[in-house]
Amino acid sequence: MRSHLLNDTTAEQYRRSVTEGIERVAAKLAATDRPFTGVTVDALAPTIDAIDLDKPLFDTAAVLDELEDVYLRDAIYFHHPRYLAHLNCPVVIPAVLGEAILSAINSSLDTWDQSAGGTLIERKIVDWTTARIGLGENADGVFTSGGTQSNLQALLLAREEAKTDSFAKLRIFASEVSHFSVKKSAKLLGLGQDAVVSIPVDHDKRMQTVALAHELERCRKDGLVPMAVVATAGTTDFGSIDPLPEIAELCDQFDTWMHVDAAYGCGLLASVKYRGRIDGIERADSVTVDYHKSFFQPVSSSAVLVRDASTLRHATYHAEYLNPRRMVSERIPNQVDKSLQTTRRFDALKLWMTLRVMGADGIGQLFDEVCDLAVEGWRLLAADPRYDVVVEPSLSTLVFRYIPAAVTDPAEIDRANLYARKALFASGDAVVAGTKVQGRHYLKFTLLNPETTTEDIAAVLDLIAGHAEQYLGESLDRAS
Ligand SMILES: Cc1ncc(COP(=O)(O)O)c(C=O)c1O
């Protein structure tokens, strides 16, 4: 069994084994003609259930053959141009190479003595990102598992910085279309049930700053403490960007922590054309960035960044076995001092490889292309009488609803849209997402693939219309 341990004596086997896996994946990617096979849970589950994990195959090729049946054949392929659903991007090859390297070397980014250069590389990527944001000389940050954890850590720091004698008095302000992780964080941080104050959005799904000012004022009058305002730079559904400069002004006025959730919109940090859309982000106290959403990086790749490095001390705990206090005076750079995690992946290597091979402009151009594609898609939808489209895109999502000419009952239209999404998924021809707008069911394209064309968008809209019409036809038959 020692022959399976990766070490000096098995380097050749490592090369053969990993190459075999890469060959399969490469062949798979080249041959994939749909984003999904449409397999159902009931059809797939027995194949996986039938595998006896206590009966190994002892042969890599045989396991890869089996993997075809249990995973590869029916996986969801984000690289396919008709995968248009969630905030999952196709990935760039330098980052995938980074992923292969980091798992083989297996550095752990908690301490210097488990990572060495890895720690310095992560620090350099963090500095590169804070400089792009414009957070100033004292900025710092750390990689996290994703936007949810980045938001949690940012709000933990905000809670610790808030001047209060009771958590029950703390309030967080976020728009009604902010990410649900804000509410989840409030719960995890032991804040009260009413801790998150929902601020209405305008027609473009951007936080209404007049309403925010009003709520901040009311908070003070009620003897409560505004702990943080969460501005979203790229909402999950609409890609809308809250008015960051106005929000920054209000945060100054009310002496409140400003957190910018740029999990999605962070791609604009590398943008060649649209960086100006997130102006004001440089005034944040903390920022969430998800490179695995708009920097074309494999999951996971995310960071939380802060204006004032000293605030990260709220996540510090010194353990004698790992990062004793004396290491601080010895100037040993232990990233665990800044993180909620202990053992931690070297995700920064993926972005490092990407920046070194492609350059930031290369990434930015790809993101600009999907933003441009979204505008084209919006034009198609706006001109198409079969569809209602919600807002003009600020990033790369489109939220729309099929509106059949002959049907006026909104509940029946809901059912037709829900059916169309499911039927499309089952067909495997394309994958789209869904959401609710003012209580009604809508469909959503999240465009993150520069290989997707306007022709793809038009074709998927036709497929959706076909499925919705089929539902409505059958529904008429049922009624008659
Ligand atoms: C705006 C926003 N913030 C945070 C998150 C959570 O990120 P993650 O899924 O990486 O935890 C998302 C996920 O879609 C998001 O859209």
Ligand as a Chemical Component Dictionary entry (heavy atoms), coordinates in Angstrom:
data_LIG
# 
_chem_comp.id                   LIG 
_chem_comp.type                 NON-POLYMER 
_chem_comp.pdbx_formal_charge   0 
_chem_comp.three_letter_code    LIG 
# 
loop_
_chem_comp_atom.comp_id 
_chem_comp_atom.atom_id 
_chem_comp_atom.alt_atom_id 
_chem_comp_atom.type_symbol 
_chem_comp_atom.charge 
_chem_comp_atom.model_Cartn_x 
_chem_comp_atom.model_Cartn_y 
_chem_comp_atom.model_Cartn_z 
_chem_comp_atom.pdbx_ordinal 
LIG C1 C1 C 0 -23.509 38.478 -3.486 1  
LIG C2 C2 C 0 -23.080 37.165 -2.912 2  
LIG N1 N1 N 0 -22.487 37.133 -1.714 3  
LIG C3 C3 C 0 -22.092 35.983 -1.146 4  
LIG C4 C4 C 0 -22.296 34.781 -1.782 5  
LIG C5 C5 C 0 -21.870 33.498 -1.122 6  
LIG O1 O1 O 0 -20.712 33.021 -1.747 7  
LIG P1 P1 P 0 -20.248 31.510 -1.608 8  
LIG O2 O2 O 0 -21.240 30.693 -2.368 9  
LIG O3 O3 O 0 -18.882 31.503 -2.226 10 
LIG O4 O4 O 0 -20.212 31.165 -0.163 11 
LIG C6 C6 C 0 -22.924 34.765 -3.025 12 
LIG C7 C7 C 0 -23.179 33.482 -3.710 13 
LIG O5 O5 O 0 -23.803 33.408 -4.724 14 
LIG C8 C8 C 0 -23.311 35.982 -3.615 15 
LIG O6 O6 O 0 -23.915 36.026 -4.801 16 
# 
loop_
_chem_comp_bond.comp_id 
_chem_comp_bond.atom_id_1 
_chem_comp_bond.atom_id_2 
_chem_comp_bond.value_order 
_chem_comp_bond.pdbx_ordinal 
LIG C1 C2 SING 1  
LIG C2 N1 SING 2  
LIG C2 C8 DOUB 3  
LIG N1 C3 DOUB 4  
LIG C3 C4 SING 5  
LIG C4 C5 SING 6  
LIG C4 C6 DOUB 7  
LIG C5 O1 SING 8  
LIG O1 P1 SING 9  
LIG P1 O2 DOUB 10 
LIG P1 O3 SING 11 
LIG P1 O4 SING 12 
LIG C6 C7 SING 13 
LIG C6 C8 SING 14 
LIG C7 O5 DOUB 15 
LIG C8 O6 SING 16 
# 
